Amino acid sequence: MKKQKVPQDQTSLDYIREICYAVDENGKYTKVQSSGWEAKDTALNLAWDVLNEHLQDTIRKVKEGELSPLAYFMEKNQLDAHMLSGYTGISSRKIKKHLHPGHFGKLDDRTIQRYAEFFRISPAEFVNPELP
């Protein structure tokens, strides 16, 4: 792409500048700042919409008792069981069990504390979160 063709669209990500490589007037590659590209902005907004839909669905399931509060915190922080296991040291198999309200209700104080510390909330907030 030629230097003068690097996208400079006004987008919702206007505060972010991105470095692109473009061909200058001498035919050499050079770094050029781009203020955005409408297509990229649209794709990012669609991705955020999907993430928000998943979060709203998880909130509904937690409120209806289909999932435990752990599911809410995992969805909110975009974590799966394997990732959370790596951070907390709790096996991913156990984390998957803790997503079910029946198993979640039997968690010991130590496990609740580990989750709460990771999510940087109190144990009480972890067990009984204020859901939007």
Solvent accessible surface area in square Angstrom, and as a share of the most:
residue,aa,sasa,rsa
1,M,130,0.58
2,K,115,0.49
3,K,83,0.35
4,Q,147,0.65
5,K,146,0.62
6,V,8,0.04
7,P,30,0.19
8,Q,99,0.44
9,D,51,0.27
10,Q,150,0.67
11,T,19,0.11
12,S,73,0.47
13,L,47,0.24
14,D,50,0.26
15,Y,173,0.66
16,I,84,0.43
17,R,127,0.46
18,E,72,0.32
19,I,91,0.46
20,C,36,0.21
21,Y,135,0.51
22,A,0,0.00
23,V,33,0.19
24,D,25,0.13
25,E,147,0.66
26,N,117,0.60
27,G,53,0.51
28,K,138,0.58
29,Y,162,0.62
30,T,39,0.23
31,K,131,0.55
32,V,21,0.12
33,Q,105,0.47
34,S,4,0.03
35,S,11,0.07
36,G,17,0.16
37,W,138,0.48
38,E,114,0.51
39,A,53,0.41
40,K,83,0.35
41,D,17,0.09
42,T,69,0.40
43,A,58,0.45
44,L,68,0.34
45,N,65,0.33
46,L,107,0.53
47,A,50,0.38
48,W,139,0.49
49,D,75,0.39
50,V,75,0.43
51,L,63,0.31
52,N,78,0.40
53,E,116,0.52
54,H,97,0.43
55,L,33,0.16
56,Q,103,0.46
57,D,56,0.29
58,T,12,0.07
59,I,6,0.03
60,R,105,0.38
61,K,59,0.25
62,V,18,0.10
63,K,122,0.52
64,E,104,0.47
65,G,45,0.44
66,E,91,0.41
67,L,45,0.23
68,S,1,0.01
69,P,18,0.12
70,L,0,0.00
71,A,9,0.07
72,Y,15,0.06
73,F,13,0.05
74,M,13,0.06
75,E,52,0.24
76,K,110,0.47
77,N,71,0.37
78,Q,94,0.42
79,L,24,0.12
80,D,76,0.39
81,A,9,0.07
82,H,143,0.64
83,M,86,0.38
84,L,0,0.00
85,S,20,0.13
86,G,69,0.66
87,Y,138,0.53
88,T,20,0.11
89,G,59,0.57
90,I,8,0.04
91,S,53,0.34
92,S,34,0.22
93,R,156,0.57
94,K,99,0.42
95,I,0,0.00
96,K,115,0.49
97,K,83,0.35
98,H,19,0.09
99,L,36,0.18
100,H,99,0.44
101,P,52,0.33
102,G,50,0.48
103,H,80,0.36
104,F,17,0.07
105,G,67,0.64
106,K,166,0.70
107,L,23,0.11
108,D,80,0.42
109,D,121,0.63
110,R,163,0.59
111,T,18,0.10
112,I,24,0.12
113,Q,73,0.32
114,R,72,0.26
115,Y,0,0.00
116,A,0,0.00
117,E,111,0.50
118,F,64,0.27
119,F,23,0.09
120,R,220,0.80
121,I,45,0.23
122,S,46,0.30
123,P,53,0.34
124,A,72,0.56
125,E,91,0.41
126,F,0,0.00
127,V,51,0.29
128,N,112,0.57
129,P,26,0.16
130,E,171,0.77
131,L,39,0.19
132,P,102,0.64
